[in-house]
């Protein structure tokens, strides 16, 4: 893989999600929501937040305020191979089209270390 390929790969945008909490909820409860309804997430406000790439958890962090916006301070981000693997195709992708995660990780890291 050439260095120009690595530069192109490094510009790919992937979904970055910070999960405040999750819980199962019945459809009838969702249908009863109105403006101002509060949904308890079952997680303490001080707990670390899950950081996900392509809906795969790759780390954790703490909520912070950045000016008038919210942000996340990354406290743990796992090893680079897991992060690269998270950027690959999801479980619902075609396995024939799926690139070997170890090969992709090695190629990316080869030019970055």
Backbone as XML, in Angstrom:
<?xml version="1.0"?>
<chain id="A" units="angstrom">
  <residue number="1" name="UNK">
    <atom name="N" x="0.861" y="-1.183" z="0.000"/>
    <atom name="CA" x="0.000" y="0.000" z="0.000"/>
    <atom name="C" x="0.895" y="1.229" z="0.000"/>
  </residue>
  <residue number="2" name="UNK">
    <atom name="N" x="0.660" y="2.156" z="-0.905"/>
    <atom name="CA" x="1.500" y="3.345" z="-1.031"/>
    <atom name="C" x="1.145" y="4.384" z="0.028"/>
  </residue>
  <residue number="3" name="UNK">
    <atom name="N" x="2.055" y="5.353" z="0.191"/>
    <atom name="CA" x="1.799" y="6.409" z="1.176"/>
    <atom name="C" x="0.615" y="7.271" z="0.770"/>
  </residue>
  <residue number="4" name="UNK">
    <atom name="N" x="0.368" y="7.420" z="-0.550"/>
    <atom name="CA" x="-0.811" y="8.197" z="-0.973"/>
    <atom name="C" x="-2.099" y="7.456" z="-0.611"/>
  </residue>
  <residue number="5" name="UNK">
    <atom name="N" x="-2.073" y="6.099" z="-0.676"/>
    <atom name="CA" x="-3.228" y="5.312" z="-0.236"/>
    <atom name="C" x="-3.474" y="5.527" z="1.245"/>
  </residue>
  <residue number="6" name="UNK">
    <atom name="N" x="-2.400" y="5.547" z="2.029"/>
    <atom name="CA" x="-2.539" y="5.761" z="3.475"/>
    <atom name="C" x="-3.099" y="7.149" z="3.764"/>
  </residue>
  <residue number="7" name="UNK">
    <atom name="N" x="-2.646" y="8.148" z="3.022"/>
    <atom name="CA" x="-3.176" y="9.505" z="3.223"/>
    <atom name="C" x="-4.665" y="9.548" z="2.903"/>
  </residue>
  <residue number="8" name="UNK">
    <atom name="N" x="-5.076" y="8.862" z="1.825"/>
    <atom name="CA" x="-6.507" y="8.817" z="1.474"/>
    <atom name="C" x="-7.308" y="8.096" z="2.549"/>
  </residue>
  <residue number="9" name="UNK">
    <atom name="N" x="-6.792" y="6.980" z="3.049"/>
    <atom name="CA" x="-7.493" y="6.234" z="4.101"/>
    <atom name="C" x="-7.659" y="7.099" z="5.341"/>
  </residue>
  <residue number="10" name="UNK">
    <atom name="N" x="-6.645" y="7.878" z="5.675"/>
    <atom name="CA" x="-6.695" y="8.726" z="6.866"/>
    <atom name="C" x="-7.711" y="9.853" z="6.749"/>
  </residue>
  <residue number="11" name="UNK">
    <atom name="N" x="-8.245" y="10.107" z="5.555"/>
    <atom name="CA" x="-9.248" y="11.166" z="5.394"/>
    <atom name="C" x="-10.673" y="10.630" z="5.415"/>
  </residue>
  <residue number="12" name="UNK">
    <atom name="N" x="-10.834" y="9.307" z="5.509"/>
    <atom name="CA" x="-12.170" y="8.711" z="5.534"/>
    <atom name="C" x="-12.880" y="9.120" z="6.822"/>
  </residue>
  <residue number="13" name="UNK">
    <atom name="N" x="-14.114" y="9.544" z="6.681"/>
    <atom name="CA" x="-14.914" y="9.903" z="7.847"/>
    <atom name="C" x="-15.740" y="8.704" z="8.287"/>
  </residue>
  <residue number="14" name="UNK">
    <atom name="N" x="-15.771" y="8.472" z="9.605"/>
    <atom name="CA" x="-16.552" y="7.376" z="10.181"/>
    <atom name="C" x="-17.425" y="7.943" z="11.296"/>
  </residue>
  <residue number="15" name="UNK">
    <atom name="N" x="-18.564" y="7.301" z="11.582"/>
    <atom name="CA" x="-19.435" y="7.791" z="12.660"/>
    <atom name="C" x="-18.738" y="7.693" z="14.025"/>
  </residue>
  <residue number="16" name="UNK">
    <atom name="N" x="-18.688" y="8.803" z="14.739"/>
    <atom name="CA" x="-18.139" y="8.884" z="16.093"/>
    <atom name="C" x="-19.324" y="9.129" z="17.012"/>
  </residue>
  <residue number="17" name="UNK">
    <atom name="N" x="-19.551" y="8.218" z="17.958"/>
    <atom name="CA" x="-20.709" y="8.305" z="18.846"/>
    <atom name="C" x="-20.236" y="8.201" z="20.284"/>
  </residue>
  <residue number="18" name="UNK">
    <atom name="N" x="-20.786" y="9.042" z="21.143"/>
    <atom name="CA" x="-20.539" y="8.959" z="22.577"/>
    <atom name="C" x="-21.854" y="8.561" z="23.222"/>
  </residue>
  <residue number="19" name="UNK">
    <atom name="N" x="-21.838" y="7.441" z="23.933"/>
    <atom name="CA" x="-23.067" y="6.886" z="24.503"/>
    <atom name="C" x="-23.193" y="7.334" z="25.958"/>
  </residue>
  <residue number="20" name="UNK">
    <atom name="N" x="-24.259" y="8.091" z="26.226"/>
    <atom name="CA" x="-24.543" y="8.512" z="27.595"/>
    <atom name="C" x="-25.082" y="7.348" z="28.419"/>
  </residue>
  <residue number="21" name="UNK">
    <atom name="N" x="-25.834" y="6.478" z="27.770"/>
    <atom name="CA" x="-26.427" y="5.329" z="28.441"/>
    <atom name="C" x="-27.382" y="4.634" z="27.501"/>
  </residue>
  <residue number="22" name="UNK">
    <atom name="N" x="-27.769" y="3.444" z="27.892"/>
    <atom name="CA" x="-28.702" y="2.662" z="27.090"/>
    <atom name="C" x="-29.645" y="1.930" z="28.027"/>
  </residue>
  <residue number="23" name="UNK">
    <atom name="N" x="-30.792" y="1.636" z="27.508"/>
    <atom name="CA" x="-31.730" y="0.801" z="28.249"/>
    <atom name="C" x="-32.813" y="0.306" z="27.315"/>
  </residue>
  <residue number="24" name="UNK">
    <atom name="N" x="-33.296" y="-0.885" z="27.587"/>
    <atom name="CA" x="-34.442" y="-1.346" z="26.785"/>
    <atom name="C" x="-35.681" y="-0.573" z="27.213"/>
  </residue>
  <residue number="25" name="UNK">
    <atom name="N" x="-36.544" y="-0.307" z="26.263"/>
    <atom name="CA" x="-37.761" y="0.423" z="26.579"/>
    <atom name="C" x="-38.888" y="-0.098" z="25.693"/>
  </residue>
  <residue number="26" name="UNK">
    <atom name="N" x="-40.042" y="-0.218" z="26.270"/>
    <atom name="CA" x="-41.204" y="-0.734" z="25.533"/>
    <atom name="C" x="-41.719" y="0.323" z="24.557"/>
  </residue>
  <residue number="27" name="UNK">
    <atom name="N" x="-42.185" y="-0.137" z="23.433"/>
    <atom name="CA" x="-42.722" y="0.757" z="22.410"/>
    <atom name="C" x="-43.859" y="1.605" z="22.966"/>
  </residue>
  <residue number="28" name="UNK">
    <atom name="N" x="-44.704" y="1.016" z="23.809"/>
    <atom name="CA" x="-45.832" y="1.794" z="24.354"/>
    <atom name="C" x="-45.326" y="2.967" z="25.194"/>
  </residue>
  <residue number="29" name="UNK">
    <atom name="N" x="-44.165" y="2.798" z="25.860"/>
    <atom name="CA" x="-43.596" y="3.902" z="26.629"/>
    <atom name="C" x="-43.092" y="5.009" z="25.705"/>
  </residue>
  <residue number="30" name="UNK">
    <atom name="N" x="-42.470" y="4.619" z="24.600"/>
    <atom name="CA" x="-41.981" y="5.600" z="23.625"/>
    <atom name="C" x="-43.150" y="6.390" z="23.042"/>
  </residue>
  <residue number="31" name="UNK">
    <atom name="N" x="-44.240" y="5.701" z="22.757"/>
    <atom name="CA" x="-45.402" y="6.372" z="22.180"/>
    <atom name="C" x="-46.059" y="7.350" z="23.154"/>
  </residue>
  <residue number="32" name="UNK">
    <atom name="N" x="-45.792" y="7.179" z="24.450"/>
    <atom name="CA" x="-46.385" y="8.085" z="25.433"/>
    <atom name="C" x="-45.515" y="9.316" z="25.698"/>
  </residue>
  <residue number="33" name="UNK">
    <atom name="N" x="-44.351" y="9.392" z="25.098"/>
    <atom name="CA" x="-43.479" y="10.546" z="25.305"/>
    <atom name="C" x="-44.125" y="11.813" z="24.763"/>
  </residue>
  <residue number="34" name="UNK">
    <atom name="N" x="-43.904" y="12.899" z="25.482"/>
    <atom name="CA" x="-44.305" y="14.230" z="25.048"/>
    <atom name="C" x="-43.116" y="15.150" z="25.295"/>
  </residue>
  <residue number="35" name="UNK">
    <atom name="N" x="-43.180" y="16.331" z="24.734"/>
    <atom name="CA" x="-42.107" y="17.289" z="24.969"/>
    <atom name="C" x="-41.919" y="17.467" z="26.464"/>
  </residue>
  <residue number="36" name="UNK">
    <atom name="N" x="-40.687" y="17.358" z="26.933"/>
    <atom name="CA" x="-40.382" y="17.495" z="28.356"/>
    <atom name="C" x="-40.275" y="16.173" z="29.086"/>
  </residue>
  <residue number="37" name="UNK">
    <atom name="N" x="-40.628" y="15.068" z="28.432"/>
    <atom name="CA" x="-40.483" y="13.752" z="29.060"/>
    <atom name="C" x="-39.008" y="13.498" z="29.373"/>
  </residue>
  <residue number="38" name="UNK">
    <atom name="N" x="-38.759" y="12.767" z="30.434"/>
    <atom name="CA" x="-37.396" y="12.415" z="30.843"/>
    <atom name="C" x="-37.267" y="10.907" z="30.821"/>
  </residue>
  <residue number="39" name="UNK">
    <atom name="N" x="-36.183" y="10.428" z="30.216"/>
    <atom name="CA" x="-35.905" y="8.998" z="30.155"/>
    <atom name="C" x="-34.649" y="8.744" z="30.972"/>
  </residue>
  <residue number="40" name="UNK">
    <atom name="N" x="-34.788" y="7.967" z="32.035"/>
    <atom name="CA" x="-33.633" y="7.629" z="32.871"/>
    <atom name="C" x="-32.804" y="6.564" z="32.166"/>
  </residue>
  <residue number="41" name="UNK">
    <atom name="N" x="-31.492" y="6.779" z="32.144"/>
    <atom name="CA" x="-30.617" y="5.884" z="31.410"/>
    <atom name="C" x="-29.949" y="4.815" z="32.277"/>
  </residue>
  <residue number="42" name="UNK">
    <atom name="N" x="-30.121" y="4.878" z="33.573"/>
    <atom name="CA" x="-29.564" y="3.839" z="34.441"/>
    <atom name="C" x="-28.052" y="3.887" z="34.551"/>
  </residue>
  <residue number="43" name="UNK">
    <atom name="N" x="-27.484" y="5.067" z="34.419"/>
    <atom name="CA" x="-26.040" y="5.232" z="34.529"/>
    <atom name="C" x="-25.789" y="6.478" z="35.351"/>
  </residue>
  <residue number="44" name="UNK">
    <atom name="N" x="-24.833" y="6.402" z="36.275"/>
    <atom name="CA" x="-24.514" y="7.562" z="37.102"/>
    <atom name="C" x="-23.921" y="8.680" z="36.247"/>
  </residue>
  <residue number="45" name="UNK">
    <atom name="N" x="-24.215" y="9.917" z="36.610"/>
    <atom name="CA" x="-23.730" y="11.066" z="35.843"/>
    <atom name="C" x="-22.202" y="11.134" z="35.825"/>
  </residue>
  <residue number="46" name="UNK">
    <atom name="N" x="-21.538" y="10.567" z="36.824"/>
    <atom name="CA" x="-20.080" y="10.602" z="36.906"/>
    <atom name="C" x="-19.411" y="9.446" z="36.161"/>
  </residue>
  <residue number="47" name="UNK">
    <atom name="N" x="-20.188" y="8.468" z="35.704"/>
    <atom name="CA" x="-19.615" y="7.318" z="34.997"/>
    <atom name="C" x="-18.967" y="7.749" z="33.686"/>
  </residue>
  <residue number="48" name="UNK">
    <atom name="N" x="-17.948" y="6.996" z="33.285"/>
    <atom name="CA" x="-17.333" y="7.254" z="31.989"/>
    <atom name="C" x="-18.320" y="6.906" z="30.876"/>
  </residue>
  <residue number="49" name="UNK">
    <atom name="N" x="-18.174" y="7.593" z="29.764"/>
    <atom name="CA" x="-19.045" y="7.402" z="28.610"/>
    <atom name="C" x="-18.357" y="6.499" z="27.599"/>
  </residue>
  <residue number="50" name="UNK">
    <atom name="N" x="-19.130" y="5.651" z="26.928"/>
    <atom name="CA" x="-18.584" y="4.782" z="25.890"/>
    <atom name="C" x="-18.356" y="5.588" z="24.621"/>
  </residue>
  <residue number="51" name="UNK">
    <atom name="N" x="-17.206" y="5.370" z="23.995"/>
    <atom name="CA" x="-16.893" y="5.997" z="22.714"/>
    <atom name="C" x="-16.962" y="4.905" z="21.663"/>
  </residue>
  <residue number="52" name="UNK">
    <atom name="N" x="-17.756" y="5.153" z="20.612"/>
    <atom name="CA" x="-17.944" y="4.150" z="19.562"/>
    <atom name="C" x="-17.584" y="4.715" z="18.195"/>
  </residue>
  <residue number="53" name="UNK">
    <atom name="N" x="-16.983" y="3.861" z="17.402"/>
    <atom name="CA" x="-16.731" y="4.128" z="15.989"/>
    <atom name="C" x="-17.472" y="3.035" z="15.234"/>
  </residue>
  <residue number="54" name="UNK">
    <atom name="N" x="-18.304" y="3.405" z="14.276"/>
    <atom name="CA" x="-19.105" y="2.417" z="13.530"/>
    <atom name="C" x="-19.873" y="1.491" z="14.471"/>
  </residue>
  <residue number="55" name="UNK">
    <atom name="N" x="-20.370" y="2.040" z="15.549"/>
    <atom name="CA" x="-21.152" y="1.303" z="16.549"/>
    <atom name="C" x="-20.355" y="0.216" z="17.264"/>
  </residue>
  <residue number="56" name="UNK">
    <atom name="N" x="-19.021" y="0.344" z="17.281"/>
    <atom name="CA" x="-18.155" y="-0.579" z="18.022"/>
    <atom name="C" x="-17.418" y="0.227" z="19.076"/>
  </residue>
  <residue number="57" name="UNK">
    <atom name="N" x="-17.490" y="-0.212" z="20.335"/>
    <atom name="CA" x="-16.837" y="0.523" z="21.418"/>
    <atom name="C" x="-15.323" y="0.413" z="21.271"/>
  </residue>
  <residue number="58" name="UNK">
    <atom name="N" x="-14.662" y="1.575" z="21.246"/>
    <atom name="CA" x="-13.207" y="1.598" z="21.118"/>
    <atom name="C" x="-12.531" y="2.310" z="22.284"/>
  </residue>
  <residue number="59" name="UNK">
    <atom name="N" x="-13.328" y="2.876" z="23.200"/>
    <atom name="CA" x="-12.734" y="3.585" z="24.320"/>
    <atom name="C" x="-13.786" y="4.175" z="25.234"/>
  </residue>
  <residue number="60" name="UNK">
    <atom name="N" x="-13.306" y="5.052" z="26.119"/>
    <atom name="CA" x="-14.216" y="5.715" z="27.057"/>
    <atom name="C" x="-13.691" y="7.108" z="27.353"/>
  </residue>
  <residue number="61" name="UNK">
    <atom name="N" x="-14.586" y="7.940" z="27.871"/>
    <atom name="CA" x="-14.196" y="9.302" z="28.175"/>
    <atom name="C" x="-15.156" y="9.961" z="29.142"/>
  </residue>
  <residue number="62" name="UNK">
    <atom name="N" x="-14.892" y="11.220" z="29.397"/>
    <atom name="CA" x="-15.673" y="12.009" z="30.336"/>
    <atom name="C" x="-16.260" y="13.217" z="29.607"/>
  </residue>
  <residue number="63" name="UNK">
    <atom name="N" x="-17.500" y="13.531" z="29.904"/>
    <atom name="CA" x="-18.132" y="14.700" z="29.285"/>
    <atom name="C" x="-17.456" y="15.975" z="29.796"/>
  </residue>
  <residue number="64" name="UNK">
    <atom name="N" x="-17.212" y="16.902" z="28.868"/>
    <atom name="CA" x="-16.628" y="18.195" z="29.205"/>
    <atom name="C" x="-17.379" y="19.279" z="28.443"/>
  </residue>
  <residue number="65" name="UNK">
    <atom name="N" x="-17.265" y="20.505" z="28.924"/>
    <atom name="CA" x="-17.860" y="21.640" z="28.226"/>
    <atom name="C" x="-16.734" y="22.367" z="27.496"/>
  </residue>
  <residue number="66" name="UNK">
    <atom name="N" x="-16.948" y="22.618" z="26.193"/>
    <atom name="CA" x="-15.977" y="23.317" z="25.363"/>
    <atom name="C" x="-16.678" y="24.562" z="24.832"/>
  </residue>
  <residue number="67" name="UNK">
    <atom name="N" x="-16.455" y="25.685" z="25.483"/>
    <atom name="CA" x="-17.191" y="26.897" z="25.121"/>
    <atom name="C" x="-18.659" y="26.675" z="25.409"/>
  </residue>
  <residue number="68" name="UNK">
    <atom name="N" x="-19.489" y="26.801" z="24.385"/>
    <atom name="CA" x="-20.923" y="26.576" z="24.531"/>
    <atom name="C" x="-21.329" y="25.178" z="24.099"/>
  </residue>
  <residue number="69" name="UNK">
    <atom name="N" x="-20.362" y="24.332" z="23.749"/>
    <atom name="CA" x="-20.642" y="22.982" z="23.265"/>
    <atom name="C" x="-20.215" y="21.931" z="24.282"/>
  </residue>
  <residue number="70" name="UNK">
    <atom name="N" x="-20.712" y="20.728" z="24.091"/>
    <atom name="CA" x="-20.239" y="19.583" z="24.851"/>
    <atom name="C" x="-19.119" y="18.924" z="24.067"/>
  </residue>
  <residue number="71" name="UNK">
    <atom name="N" x="-18.244" y="18.261" z="24.788"/>
    <atom name="CA" x="-17.173" y="17.484" z="24.179"/>
    <atom name="C" x="-16.932" y="16.259" z="25.029"/>
  </residue>
  <residue number="72" name="UNK">
    <atom name="N" x="-15.967" y="15.475" z="24.645"/>
    <atom name="CA" x="-15.597" y="14.306" z="25.438"/>
    <atom name="C" x="-14.080" y="14.277" z="25.568"/>
  </residue>
  <residue number="73" name="UNK">
    <atom name="N" x="-13.623" y="14.168" z="26.801"/>
    <atom name="CA" x="-12.199" y="13.992" z="27.058"/>
    <atom name="C" x="-11.936" y="12.499" z="27.032"/>
  </residue>
  <residue number="74" name="UNK">
    <atom name="N" x="-11.061" y="12.070" z="26.146"/>
    <atom name="CA" x="-10.796" y="10.640" z="25.989"/>
    <atom name="C" x="-9.886" y="10.171" z="27.109"/>
  </residue>
  <residue number="75" name="UNK">
    <atom name="N" x="-10.385" y="9.200" z="27.890"/>
    <atom name="CA" x="-9.630" y="8.639" z="29.001"/>
    <atom name="C" x="-8.961" y="7.320" z="28.630"/>
  </residue>
  <residue number="76" name="UNK">
    <atom name="N" x="-9.564" y="6.600" z="27.692"/>
    <atom name="CA" x="-9.013" y="5.327" z="27.229"/>
    <atom name="C" x="-9.431" y="5.151" z="25.778"/>
  </residue>
  <residue number="77" name="UNK">
    <atom name="N" x="-8.497" y="4.723" z="24.940"/>
    <atom name="CA" x="-8.870" y="4.542" z="23.530"/>
    <atom name="C" x="-8.371" y="3.221" z="22.958"/>
  </residue>
  <residue number="78" name="UNK">
    <atom name="N" x="-8.044" y="2.267" z="23.784"/>
    <atom name="CA" x="-7.709" y="0.930" z="23.294"/>
    <atom name="C" x="-6.500" y="0.906" z="22.389"/>
  </residue>
  <residue number="79" name="UNK">
    <atom name="N" x="-6.171" y="-0.286" z="21.908"/>
    <atom name="CA" x="-4.997" y="-0.379" z="21.061"/>
    <atom name="C" x="-5.358" y="-0.007" z="19.623"/>
  </residue>
  <residue number="80" name="UNK">
    <atom name="N" x="-4.371" y="0.482" z="18.861"/>
    <atom name="CA" x="-4.646" y="0.964" z="17.500"/>
    <atom name="C" x="-5.283" y="-0.091" z="16.595"/>
  </residue>
  <residue number="81" name="UNK">
    <atom name="N" x="-4.923" y="-1.365" z="16.762"/>
    <atom name="CA" x="-5.495" y="-2.411" z="15.917"/>
    <atom name="C" x="-7.009" y="-2.512" z="16.115"/>
  </residue>
  <residue number="82" name="UNK">
    <atom name="N" x="-7.475" y="-2.400" z="17.362"/>
    <atom name="CA" x="-8.918" y="-2.462" z="17.636"/>
    <atom name="C" x="-9.628" y="-1.254" z="17.032"/>
  </residue>
  <residue number="83" name="UNK">
    <atom name="N" x="-8.996" y="-0.079" z="17.097"/>
    <atom name="CA" x="-9.612" y="1.114" z="16.517"/>
    <atom name="C" x="-9.709" y="0.995" z="15.010"/>
  </residue>
  <residue number="84" name="UNK">
    <atom name="N" x="-8.672" y="0.491" z="14.385"/>
    <atom name="CA" x="-8.683" y="0.317" z="12.935"/>
    <atom name="C" x="-9.721" y="-0.723" z="12.550"/>
  </residue>
  <residue number="85" name="UNK">
    <atom name="N" x="-9.786" y="-1.809" z="13.322"/>
    <atom name="CA" x="-10.778" y="-2.850" z="13.055"/>
    <atom name="C" x="-12.193" y="-2.278" z="13.135"/>
  </residue>
  <residue number="86" name="UNK">
    <atom name="N" x="-12.429" y="-1.374" z="14.091"/>
    <atom name="CA" x="-13.750" y="-0.761" z="14.258"/>
    <atom name="C" x="-14.141" y="0.074" z="13.046"/>
  </residue>
  <residue number="87" name="UNK">
    <atom name="N" x="-13.151" y="0.586" z="12.327"/>
    <atom name="CA" x="-13.447" y="1.399" z="11.153"/>
    <atom name="C" x="-13.797" y="0.558" z="9.935"/>
  </residue>
  <residue number="88" name="UNK">
    <atom name="N" x="-13.580" y="-0.749" z="10.022"/>
    <atom name="CA" x="-13.846" y="-1.630" z="8.892"/>
    <atom name="C" x="-15.320" y="-1.918" z="8.742"/>
  </residue>
  <residue number="89" name="UNK">
    <atom name="N" x="-15.646" y="-2.806" z="7.816"/>
    <atom name="CA" x="-17.046" y="-3.156" z="7.564"/>
    <atom name="C" x="-17.717" y="-3.730" z="8.809"/>
  </residue>
  <residue number="90" name="UNK">
    <atom name="N" x="-19.006" y="-3.506" z="8.925"/>
    <atom name="CA" x="-19.771" y="-3.996" z="10.071"/>
    <atom name="C" x="-20.166" y="-5.446" z="9.907"/>
  </residue>
  <residue number="91" name="UNK">
    <atom name="N" x="-20.849" y="-5.967" z="10.910"/>
    <atom name="CA" x="-21.273" y="-7.364" z="10.919"/>
    <atom name="C" x="-22.250" y="-7.664" z="9.796"/>
  </residue>
  <residue number="92" name="UNK">
    <atom name="N" x="-22.945" y="-6.640" z="9.305"/>
    <atom name="CA" x="-23.929" y="-6.871" z="8.257"/>
    <atom name="C" x="-23.352" y="-6.738" z="6.849"/>
  </residue>
  <residue number="93" name="UNK">
    <atom name="N" x="-22.015" y="-6.568" z="6.749"/>
    <atom name="CA" x="-21.409" y="-6.418" z="5.429"/>
    <atom name="C" x="-21.177" y="-7.776" z="4.788"/>
  </residue>
  <residue number="94" name="UNK">
    <atom name="N" x="-20.877" y="-7.746" z="3.517"/>
    <atom name="CA" x="-20.609" y="-8.956" z="2.764"/>
    <atom name="C" x="-19.207" y="-9.447" z="3.100"/>
  </residue>
  <residue number="95" name="UNK">
    <atom name="N" x="-19.050" y="-10.674" z="3.649"/>
    <atom name="CA" x="-17.731" y="-11.165" z="4.033"/>
    <atom name="C" x="-16.764" y="-11.241" z="2.860"/>
  </residue>
  <residue number="96" name="UNK">
    <atom name="N" x="-17.263" y="-11.418" z="1.626"/>
    <atom name="CA" x="-16.377" y="-11.469" z="0.464"/>
    <atom name="C" x="-15.716" y="-10.122" z="0.205"/>
  </residue>
  <residue number="97" name="UNK">
    <atom name="N" x="-16.380" y="-9.044" z="0.615"/>
    <atom name="CA" x="-15.849" y="-7.706" z="0.391"/>
    <atom name="C" x="-15.043" y="-7.203" z="1.591"/>
  </residue>
  <residue number="98" name="UNK">
    <atom name="N" x="-15.082" y="-7.916" z="2.685"/>
    <atom name="CA" x="-14.450" y="-7.452" z="3.912"/>
    <atom name="C" x="-12.932" y="-7.582" z="3.829"/>
  </residue>
  <residue number="99" name="UNK">
    <atom name="N" x="-12.229" y="-6.493" z="4.115"/>
    <atom name="CA" x="-10.781" y="-6.518" z="4.113"/>
    <atom name="C" x="-10.288" y="-7.131" z="5.416"/>
  </residue>
  <residue number="100" name="UNK">
    <atom name="N" x="-9.226" y="-7.901" z="5.356"/>
    <atom name="CA" x="-8.637" y="-8.504" z="6.538"/>
    <atom name="C" x="-8.188" y="-7.396" z="7.489"/>
  </residue>
  <residue number="101" name="UNK">
    <atom name="N" x="-8.728" y="-7.362" z="8.706"/>
    <atom name="CA" x="-8.466" y="-6.281" z="9.655"/>
    <atom name="C" x="-6.993" y="-6.227" z="10.046"/>
  </residue>
  <residue number="102" name="UNK">
    <atom name="N" x="-6.349" y="-7.377" z="10.219"/>
    <atom name="CA" x="-4.932" y="-7.383" z="10.592"/>
    <atom name="C" x="-4.071" y="-6.789" z="9.478"/>
  </residue>
  <residue number="103" name="UNK">
    <atom name="N" x="-4.403" y="-7.128" z="8.219"/>
    <atom name="CA" x="-3.648" y="-6.588" z="7.088"/>
    <atom name="C" x="-3.836" y="-5.078" z="6.988"/>
  </residue>
  <residue number="104" name="UNK">
    <atom name="N" x="-5.072" y="-4.608" z="7.182"/>
    <atom name="CA" x="-5.340" y="-3.177" z="7.142"/>
    <atom name="C" x="-4.609" y="-2.465" z="8.271"/>
  </residue>
  <residue number="105" name="UNK">
    <atom name="N" x="-4.673" y="-3.041" z="9.473"/>
    <atom name="CA" x="-3.999" y="-2.434" z="10.624"/>
    <atom name="C" x="-2.497" y="-2.345" z="10.384"/>
  </residue>
  <residue number="106" name="UNK">
    <atom name="N" x="-1.907" y="-3.425" z="9.889"/>
    <atom name="CA" x="-0.466" y="-3.433" z="9.637"/>
    <atom name="C" x="-0.089" y="-2.381" z="8.603"/>
  </residue>
  <residue number="107" name="UNK">
    <atom name="N" x="-0.885" y="-2.271" z="7.532"/>
    <atom name="CA" x="-0.594" y="-1.305" z="6.484"/>
    <atom name="C" x="-0.716" y="0.114" z="6.997"/>
  </residue>
  <residue number="108" name="UNK">
    <atom name="N" x="-1.754" y="0.391" z="7.759"/>
    <atom name="CA" x="-1.932" y="1.746" z="8.298"/>
    <atom name="C" x="-0.832" y="2.098" z="9.288"/>
  </residue>
  <residue number="109" name="UNK">
    <atom name="N" x="-0.550" y="1.184" z="10.193"/>
    <atom name="CA" x="0.431" y="1.455" z="11.230"/>
    <atom name="C" x="1.848" y="1.534" z="10.668"/>
  </residue>
  <residue number="110" name="UNK">
    <atom name="N" x="2.101" y="0.844" z="9.570"/>
    <atom name="CA" x="3.413" y="0.840" z="8.944"/>
    <atom name="C" x="3.843" y="2.261" z="8.586"/>
  </residue>
  <residue number="111" name="UNK">
    <atom name="N" x="2.920" y="3.061" z="8.139"/>
    <atom name="CA" x="3.259" y="4.434" z="7.756"/>
    <atom name="C" x="3.081" y="5.452" z="8.857"/>
  </residue>
  <residue number="112" name="UNK">
    <atom name="N" x="2.586" y="5.035" z="10.027"/>
    <atom name="CA" x="2.272" y="6.002" z="11.080"/>
    <atom name="C" x="3.216" y="5.933" z="12.277"/>
  </residue>
  <residue number="113" name="UNK">
    <atom name="N" x="3.971" y="4.878" z="12.399"/>
    <atom name="CA" x="4.817" y="4.728" z="13.603"/>
    <atom name="C" x="6.194" y="5.265" z="13.341"/>
  </residue>
</chain>
